[in-house]
Amino acid sequence: EPEVTQTPSHQVTQMGQEVILRCVPISNHLYFYWYRQILGQKVEFLVSFYNNEISEKSEIFDDQFSVERPDGSNFTLKIRSTKLEDSAMYFCASSDGSQGANYGYTFGSGTRLTVV
Amino acid sequence: QQQVKQSPQSLIVQKGGISIINCAYENTAFDYFPWYQQFPGKGPALLIAIRPDVSEKKEGRFTISFNKSAKQFSLHIMDSQPGDSATYFCAASLNTGGFKTIFGAGTRLFVKA
């Protein structure tokens, strides 16, 4: 079964440092998303991406965050200057859009980001 | 209002019993209501989903009941098994003005053997 692949599985970074979280969505999928989950809490929407541009972003997705699809296969989330409160599990997801953009995501296994 | 309220926060069910998780929403523009199952250390996985023009959808032991007028929907897990022990998230999606899915807070289900 096709998978969404995320790397690294765990990243530890110093506060103020830049991090890039990487995702390889399923190859024929057209819609891409980043969500985050603070330990034991709800899954929170960050950003959706379609046709090489951001479709929608949440209040969490401020100027410190950016997304890119640099080469047609990877989908990255960059946090420019990490804060302690950015510590969370970050999930990438994709959907093929055959029934609509949001109709059934496939999530990756996540990257656990720890800011120290 | 784009919140989805989910209850209970946790649920313990005997093997073979019925697990019921409830969700409520406010925004009538939501047009797709999926349920996701998450095991520890894994991403959420789509379990079953319904659109608001249908009142019930069943897939195996999993059934969604949808009440459009009350703006509520629920997941029923029949003949619950220990392997069903996981966190379940209800969600609601908007396809207008951007693409996003709003998740409920999650229900931790434990099925006792």
Interface residues (C-beta under 8 A of the other chain):
Chain A: V4 Y31 Y33 Y35 Q41 K42 V43 E44 F45 S48 Y50 S55 E56 S58 F91 A93 G100 A101 N102 Y103 G104 Y105 T106 F107 G108 S109 G110
Chain B: D31 Y32 P34 Y36 G41 K42 G43 P44 A45 L46 A49 F89 S93 L94 N95 G97 G98 F99 K100 T101 I102 F103 G104 A105 G106
